[in-house]
Amino acid sequence: MLHPLNCSHKTILIMKAVSPNHTCPTRSGPSVLYVCSVVLLMAIWGGCSKNSDDSSSQATSVSVSANDSSGISANDVAFIERVGPKIKAFCGDCHAMPRPTSSPENEWAMEIIQGFDLYQTSGRTDLAVPDQADVERYFTLQAPADTGMPVPTTLNYPPADATHTKTTLFRQRERSSGVTNVNWVDLKFDSVAGNALVYCDINTGAVNAYWPSHPEVEVKRLATLLQPVHTEVCDLDQDGRQDLLVADIGEFNAADSDLGRVIWLQRNSDSETFRTHVLAEGLSRTADARAGDLDGDGDIDVLVATFGWRNSGRTFMLVNQGKDQDGIPQFESREVDPRHGPIHVPLVDFDGDGDLDFITLISQEHERIELFTNDGTGHFENQLIWAAPDPAYGSSGIELVDMDGDGDLDVLYTNGDSFDRGPKPFHSVQWLENDGKLPMQRHEIGLMTGVSNATGGDFDGDGDVDVIAVALLASQTSREWVSKGVSPIVMFTRQADGSFTPSRLEGRLHDYLSIVKGDFNGDDKLDFAIGNFFRPSAAEIPEVLKEPELLIWQSNK
C-alpha cells in the first residue's frame, strides 16, 4: 500500500523515445527514457509492450473542427490533421499518446523542451522526429487554458454516518510522523495477544507495532532502517517463528539512487525482538517486497519491486538457494520485468493452478495494471489487466478484493498522484471487474483529488463491499480545499444498484498515504486505521508535532 510508496508522485511530463526492443545507453535491458510521458517521483511501482487490442490505452486528441466554438481556426485544424500522425507516432511509441487536455497550455512548452533534450541524449535515431515547434503548437492549440479541475464545492461530500468511533495514537516526538504504510498482522508475540498495527515511519526510519486492543501496551520499535515503506509477514527461514520482510526505499524523493534495500527482520528465538538482515542492497527506491514459494521448490523466495526513477527501477525475484552453515537463506537475483515504476506486486494464485502469480501496478509513463502468470518454476508471462488512457494518469495504488461478491478477486485501484503539477480532474477511485476475461472492465467509484490509497470491505455491515480512501496533497492546496469542505478521507458506501455514495470522514489535511482494515476490537466488524504522513516546512513543524501517528476508527459495539 504506497506504499506505493506505496510512495509515488510524479514530476514533469517529458518526451519518451523508446520502443520495446531498444536499449537505453545508461542501463542494460530494455530502455525507459522518455517521449511524451510522465515520470513518477515519489515512491512510492520486457520493455514497453504495446497491445493492439487495448483501446483503453490509446489516448485521443481533442476533437476539433473549423466550425467548433473553441476558437481554433480552419488553418489550425488543417495543421493538427497534417502533423498529428507524425507526432502521435513519436510521442506514443511505447505507451499511450498523451492527451493535450492532460495539461494546461502554459505547461506544454517546458515539457516539450525537456522531452526533446532527453531524446537527443538517449542515443536513439530510429524515430521520425517532428519539428519541435510543431509539437508545441499541436499540444497548446488543443490544451485547455487550465486543467478544468472541479471546483472544491463539487467534492464537498456530506458527513458519513457515525458507525465508528475515532481514536488516535499520539506520542511526544522530536520529529513529525512520516507514516508510509500501515499493516494489520499477527506477530505471534507471547506478551501481547492478537494482531498489531505494524507501520513504517520514514521520518524516523522506524518499523513500529501497536496493539489497538491493548492500548496499555507501549508501541514497540521492531527495527530502525533508512526509509521503510512496506512490511510483509513471513517465515523466511521456515523455523516456525513470524518474521517481517521490509521494503526500504532508501531515498524517498525522486532520484536514480542506489540506497534501496530489501530487509529481512528475523525473529530471535529467545525474545520478541528481530535481527536485521539485508537481502539485497544498492537498489533504486524499493517500493514493495512479497514473500512466497515462487519457483515451487518448497522454500520461500522474494518478489521485489524497485520503483526507481528515470533510468532505474525494475521487478525481480530473489530466488532462495538454501541456507548457509548459520541457517541463513541465501538468494540469487532473477529478472522478471525491466520496466521502472512498479508500485505494488501482491502475490495471488490468480489462475487457480496451485502456484503463485502476481498482479502489478506499473506507474511512470506506463500506467498499466498487469497479471504475471507463473509457470510453476518462477518464470512469468504477463497479460494486460487495464491500461490508463494517458501517461499522466497518476496511478497510486491497488488492493485485491472481491468487490462484487462473486467469489473471485477484483482490483481496487486509485489514481491521484498530486505531485505531477497539482490536482487533476480525473483523479479517482475505481475498480476493475474480474469476469474471467482480460483485460478487465473498469468501474468508477468516485472522484477524489489526490487519492493515494484505498481499502475495500463491508464497513457498514450490510453485506456488500464499501471503500474508504485517503489522499495526499501539497499543504497549501490542502488547506484551501479543506477550508471549503473537501475531506482528505472519504467513505464510498455501496448501494443496492452497485453505485457508490461518497461521504466525508474527519481529517485534518490531505496528509495520508496508507490505510488498512481489520477487526481491531474483536466484535467481528471491520475497523480501519490511517497513518499521518508529514514532510513539513520549518514553519509547519511545531504544528505537526502535535498530530498523532495513527488515526484509528473502531466500530461502535
PADRENRO-80603 format. One line per 4 residues: number of its first residue (from 1); their letters; for each residue x negated, y, z of C-alpha. Coordinates in pm, whole numbers. Layout:
REM residues N
NUM> a> X Y Z | ...
***
This chain:
REM residues 557
1> mlhp> 0 0 0 | -209 347 -119 | -313 249 -15 | -334 262 -302
5> lncs> -505 420 -181 | -325 297 -190 | -506 620 -216 | -458 776 -554
9> hkti> -442 1111 -710 | -541 1249 -1046 | -738 1536 -1179 | -729 1672 -1530
13> limk> -570 1548 -1848 | -856 1472 -2080 | -908 1313 -2418 | -974 943 -2430
17> avsp> -1162 788 -2717 | -1167 416 -2660 | -1043 107 -2836 | -1027 -241 -2682
21> nhtc> -1348 -366 -2842 | -1577 -71 -2788 | -1840 -47 -2521 | -1899 256 -2307
25> ptrs> -2261 381 -2318 | -2262 430 -1941 | -2150 85 -1829 | -2123 -272 -1950
29> gpsv> -1797 -420 -2068 | -1507 -252 -2245 | -1512 125 -2225 | -1300 354 -2017
33> lyvc> -1386 701 -2146 | -1106 941 -2214 | -890 1065 -2503 | -569 1246 -2404
37> svvl> -540 1058 -2075 | -510 1122 -1709 | -776 1026 -1458 | -668 908 -1114
41> lmai> -860 1097 -845 | -769 953 -515 | -765 620 -403 | -616 521 -383
45> wggc> -592 70 -852 | -1011 -667 -2113 | -1020 -317 -2237 | -718 -107 -2314
49> skns> -491 -360 -2477 | -203 -244 -2692 | 132 -417 -2713 | 323 -366 -3034
53> ddss> 643 -476 -2860 | 604 -222 -2581 | 836 52 -2692 | 840 200 -2343
57> sqat> 470 278 -2359 | 490 475 -2680 | 543 838 -2586 | 721 1053 -2837
61> svsv> 673 1418 -2920 | 935 1680 -2864 | 1187 1670 -3143 | 1164 1992 -3340
65> sand> 1332 2131 -3645 | 1336 2463 -3825 | 1687 2527 -3700 | 1648 2447 -3332
69> ssgi> 1661 2705 -3056 | 1306 2656 -2933 | 1164 2941 -3139 | 941 2711 -3344
73> sand> 924 2838 -3699 | 961 2632 -4013 | 585 2670 -4067 | 519 2535 -3718
77> vafi> 748 2239 -3780 | 563 2164 -4103 | 231 2190 -3919 | 342 1949 -3647
81> ervg> 462 1697 -3904 | 138 1732 -4104 | -118 1696 -3823 | 88 1475 -3593
85> pkik> -13 1132 -3732 | -386 1203 -3708 | -358 1347 -3356 | -145 1056 -3237
89> afcg> -395 807 -3379 | -678 984 -3198 | -509 1061 -2866 | -316 734 -2847
93> dcha> -594 500 -2949 | -576 272 -2646 | -290 399 -2432 | 37 582 -2465
97> mprp> 26 904 -2662 | 55 1194 -2413 | 384 1378 -2429 | 341 1751 -2495
101> tssp> 607 1804 -2230 | 390 1647 -1959 | 203 1974 -1903 | 292 2341 -1944
105> enew> 149 2522 -2242 | -109 2717 -2043 | -282 2397 -1928 | -339 2228 -2263
109> amei> -636 2441 -2376 | -854 2339 -2081 | -753 1976 -2106 | -832 1956 -2476
113> iqgf> -1167 2132 -2443 | -1278 1886 -2177 | -1141 1597 -2377 | -1342 1682 -2684
117> dlyq> -1652 1728 -2470 | -1608 1379 -2330 | -1551 1230 -2673 | -1871 1389 -2802
121> tsgr> -2071 1232 -2520 | -1906 891 -2548 | -2118 775 -2839 | -1814 671 -3042
125> tdla> -1794 752 -3411 | -1518 520 -3529 | -1217 752 -3487 | -1096 1015 -3729
129> vpdq> -1137 1328 -3519 | -877 1600 -3575 | -964 1967 -3567 | -979 2083 -3206
133> adve> -782 2399 -3274 | -513 2192 -3446 | -487 1963 -3143 | -444 2258 -2908
137> ryft> -183 2417 -3133 | 2 2086 -3171 | 44 2040 -2795 | 107 2402 -2696
141> lqap> 372 2451 -2965 | 574 2167 -2812 | 489 2221 -2446 | 730 2394 -2209
145> adtg> 649 2726 -2050 | 647 2529 -1725 | 697 2163 -1635 | 1068 2203 -1570
149> mpvp> 1028 2096 -1209 | 1371 2060 -1046 | 1430 2343 -801 | 1386 2210 -447
153> ttln> 1756 2254 -368 | 1832 1969 -608 | 1624 1743 -383 | 1783 1869 -61
157> yppa> 1940 1540 40 | 2184 1509 335 | 2062 1368 668 | 2052 989 697
161> dath> 2286 805 932 | 2122 758 1273 | 2078 380 1270 | 1720 404 1401
165> tktt> 1551 593 1683 | 1222 767 1610 | 923 733 1841 | 559 824 1788
169> lfrq> 211 705 1871 | 19 1007 1993 | -332 1014 2140 | -566 1301 2216
173> rers> -813 1319 1930 | -1113 1521 1818 | -1030 1457 1453 | -695 1461 1279
177> sgvt> -544 1129 1178 | -603 1014 824 | -390 700 805 | -416 546 461
181> nvnw> -250 211 526 | -19 55 786 | 35 -321 803 | 259 -542 1024
185> vdlk> 67 -857 1114 | 17 -1114 1386 | -341 -1101 1512 | -266 -1402 1737
189> fdsv> -415 -1244 2047 | -358 -1421 2377 | -345 -1100 2581 | -52 -948 2392
193> agna> 212 -1143 2205 | 370 -1062 1871 | 289 -865 1563 | 94 -541 1568
197> lvyc> 83 -233 1351 | -268 -256 1210 | -363 72 1049 | -660 228 873
201> dint> -778 580 954 | -1033 726 713 | -1092 1036 924 | -1248 821 1197
205> gavn> -1333 508 995 | -1124 304 1238 | -916 -7 1190 | -675 4 1484
209> aywp> -399 -215 1626 | -90 -102 1817 | 193 -317 1953 | 520 -115 1949
213> shpe> 693 -386 2154 | 425 -337 2422 | 372 41 2439 | 186 -4 2768
217> vevk> -99 -176 2579 | -356 73 2459 | -447 98 2094 | -729 -145 2017
221> rlat> -1002 -40 1778 | -1083 -354 1583 | -1368 -207 1377 | -1533 115 1270
225> llqp> -1611 129 898 | -1660 404 639 | -1319 481 489 | -1090 176 520
229> vhte> -775 185 306 | -616 -162 323 | -606 -465 553 | -504 -824 492
233> vcdl> -481 -1105 748 | -652 -1429 652 | -858 -1715 790 | -1150 -1674 558
237> dqdg> -1377 -1931 722 | -1084 -2166 798 | -1174 -2204 1165 | -815 -2160 1285
241> rqdl> -861 -1801 1404 | -698 -1499 1244 | -943 -1276 1057 | -896 -950 869
245> lvad> -1001 -859 517 | -1054 -485 466 | -1088 -277 151 | -1326 8 237
249> igef> -1303 273 -33 | -1628 434 82 | -1561 764 -95 | -1202 883 -81
253> naad> -1243 1182 -310 | -1278 1145 -687 | -1624 1021 -781 | -1803 739 -956
257> sdlg> -1955 648 -623 | -2106 320 -507 | -2005 333 -139 | -1711 95 -165
261> rviw> -1720 -236 19 | -1520 -548 93 | -1534 -622 465 | -1456 -945 647
265> lqrn> -1370 -894 1013 | -1440 -1240 1155 | -1262 -1317 1480 | -1510 -1406 1753
269> sdse> -1444 -1741 1913 | -1466 -1623 2274 | -1284 -1287 2266 | -1026 -1070 2093
273> tfrt> -1298 -892 1901 | -1430 -913 1548 | -1769 -939 1386 | -1819 -729 1074
277> hvla> -1946 -897 756 | -2000 -716 426 | -1882 -948 149 | -1953 -703 -132
281> egls> -2101 -355 -144 | -2218 -98 -396 | -1862 -89 -531 | -1683 208 -679
285> rtad> -1398 304 -447 | -1244 -24 -336 | -864 11 -323 | -740 -340 -244
289> arag> -865 -687 -147 | -650 -1001 -114 | -745 -1346 13 | -629 -1681 -120
293> dldg> -743 -2005 -284 | -759 -1868 -637 | -954 -2147 -803 | -775 -2442 -642
297> dgdi> -1076 -2595 -466 | -942 -2569 -112 | -1139 -2274 22 | -1049 -1906 38
301> dvlv> -1152 -1665 -236 | -1102 -1289 -254 | -945 -1078 -528 | -1085 -723 -533
305> atfg> -953 -408 -700 | -1205 -125 -726 | -1033 190 -837 | -1345 373 -946
309> wrns> -1307 695 -1137 | -1422 796 -1484 | -1698 547 -1557 | -1639 282 -1294
313> grtf> -1372 58 -1147 | -1256 -298 -1223 | -1081 -607 -1086 | -1291 -909 -994
317> mlvn> -1299 -1225 -783 | -1532 -1319 -504 | -1546 -1695 -560 | -1615 -1891 -244
321> qgkd> -1928 -2107 -286 | -1905 -2275 54 | -2060 -2196 391 | -2423 -2137 475
325> qdgi> -2602 -2300 768 | -2442 -2050 1005 | -2091 -2129 885 | -2053 -1805 688
329> pqfe> -1881 -1832 349 | -2093 -1728 52 | -1947 -1571 -261 | -2023 -1516 -627
333> srev> -1858 -1243 -832 | -1644 -1323 -1135 | -1499 -1053 -1359 | -1120 -1057 -1405
337> dprh> -1037 -726 -1571 | -1278 -441 -1656 | -1028 -153 -1657 | -1062 115 -1397
341> gpih> -769 238 -1189 | -623 -72 -1016 | -434 29 -701 | -261 -286 -573
345> vplv> -319 -654 -655 | -70 -861 -448 | -107 -1238 -483 | 200 -1448 -560
349> dfdg> 283 -1778 -728 | 492 -1595 -984 | 549 -1883 -1224 | 605 -2147 -955
353> dgdl> 331 -2381 -1072 | 157 -2406 -736 | -135 -2170 -787 | -182 -1802 -707
357> dfit> -116 -1542 -974 | -129 -1169 -909 | 50 -854 -1014 | -150 -537 -1059
361> lisq> -69 -170 -1085 | -330 -1 -1305 | -317 376 -1297 | -556 626 -1455
365> eher> -465 664 -1821 | -335 306 -1840 | -23 347 -1620 | 72 -19 -1650
369> ielf> 201 -298 -1429 | 80 -640 -1544 | 111 -1004 -1442 | -210 -1208 -1434
373> tndg> -118 -1576 -1460 | -362 -1826 -1310 | -454 -2142 -1500 | -525 -2312 -1166
377> tghf> -902 -2260 -1178 | -917 -1887 -1112 | -902 -1780 -1476 | -621 -1547 -1570
381> enql> -413 -1439 -1868 | -242 -1102 -1845 | 106 -1005 -1964 | 279 -670 -1956
385> iwaa> 549 -617 -1692 | 607 -249 -1765 | 418 43 -1916 | 483 408 -1841
389> pdpa> 574 640 -2129 | 290 884 -2058 | -69 863 -1935 | 17 1136 -1683
393> ygss> 293 931 -1518 | 119 929 -1179 | 157 570 -1059 | 107 544 -683
397> giel> 216 204 -552 | 403 -126 -585 | 567 -373 -349 | 701 -715 -445
401> vdmd> 1052 -761 -307 | 1378 -929 -415 | 1568 -610 -495 | 1885 -772 -634
405> gdgd> 1917 -1077 -410 | 1885 -1333 -690 | 1604 -1527 -524 | 1306 -1404 -724
409> ldvl> 1061 -1120 -674 | 1111 -786 -844 | 871 -489 -839 | 943 -180 -632
413> ytng> 736 97 -793 | 655 460 -720 | 503 730 -940 | 432 1051 -755
417> dsfd> 66 1139 -785 | 91 1505 -687 | -276 1592 -729 | -259 1593 -1107
421> rgpk> -179 1964 -1137 | 104 1955 -887 | 456 1809 -868 | 621 1660 -1176
425> pfhs> 991 1645 -1264 | 966 1272 -1336 | 819 1167 -1001 | 1048 891 -879
429> vqwl> 1118 564 -704 | 1220 280 -935 | 1241 -97 -952 | 1160 -345 -1225
433> endg> 1405 -634 -1256 | 1272 -985 -1284 | 1523 -1167 -1504 | 1281 -1436 -1617
437> klpm> 1150 -1243 -1915 | 866 -997 -1966 | 847 -702 -1990 | 1086 -629 -1704
441> qrhe> 1374 -386 -1715 | 1330 -57 -1530 | 1599 81 -1298 | 1567 425 -1146
445> iglm> 1638 452 -774 | 1597 827 -739 | 1380 1132 -792 | 1122 1209 -524
449> tgvs> 844 1456 -581 | 501 1339 -472 | 622 993 -370 | 323 785 -267
453> natg> 466 462 -127 | 795 280 -67 | 925 -32 101 | 1245 -226 42
457> gdfd> 1467 -403 295 | 1813 -415 449 | 1776 -116 679 | 2149 -51 731
461> gdgd> 2246 -413 794 | 2499 -451 512 | 2320 -737 337 | 2159 -562 40
465> vdvi> 1818 -402 -14 | 1770 -34 62 | 1450 163 8 | 1257 406 225
469> aval> 992 618 55 | 727 866 168 | 546 1146 -12 | 218 1335 -23
473> lasq> 193 1693 -147 | -58 1973 -111 | 3 2156 216 | 126 2487 76
477> tsre> 360 2321 -174 | 498 2101 100 | 561 2395 333 | 755 2578 64
481> wvsk> 967 2277 -17 | 1032 2166 340 | 1149 2519 419 | 1417 2466 153
485> gvsp> 1531 2135 297 | 1330 1887 91 | 1231 1587 302 | 899 1402 274
489> ivmf> 1075 1083 392 | 1380 963 201 | 1611 666 253 | 1778 536 -61
493> trqa> 2082 336 53 | 2213 76 -189 | 2579 96 -281 | 2819 -179 -389
497> dgsf> 2778 -82 -757 | 2398 -116 -737 | 2325 256 -730 | 2130 425 -452
501> tpsr> 2236 722 -239 | 1947 937 -108 | 1935 1086 240 | 1659 1252 434
505> legr> 1476 1140 745 | 1295 1373 980 | 943 1453 866 | 707 1743 930
509> lhdy> 543 1788 591 | 460 1567 292 | 165 1405 473 | 230 1035 416
513> lsiv> 54 763 220 | 181 439 371 | 498 283 510 | 557 -69 642
517> kgdf> 868 -256 755 | 915 -520 1023 | 1120 -617 1326 | 933 -418 1589
521> ngdd> 1171 -461 1883 | 1285 -820 1833 | 1651 -753 1759 | 1646 -919 1415
525> kldf> 1690 -582 1243 | 1440 -409 1020 | 1236 -120 1158 | 968 84 982
529> aign> 651 279 1057 | 467 556 872 | 111 682 914 | 22 1051 926
533> ffrp> -240 1142 667 | -412 1478 708 | -706 1633 523 | -671 1975 690
537> saae> -844 2300 622 | -1029 2456 916 | -728 2677 990 | -493 2377 997
541> ipev> -699 2159 1233 | -551 2290 1561 | -202 2231 1423 | -252 1875 1302
545> lkep> -437 1767 1616 | -101 1800 1788 | 55 1548 1550 | 82 1171 1615
549> elli> -97 899 1425 | 213 689 1364 | 583 764 1325 | 794 463 1426
553> wqsn> 1165 411 1367 | 1325 124 1562 | 1681 8 1513 | 1941 103 1768
557> k> 2026 -211 1963
***
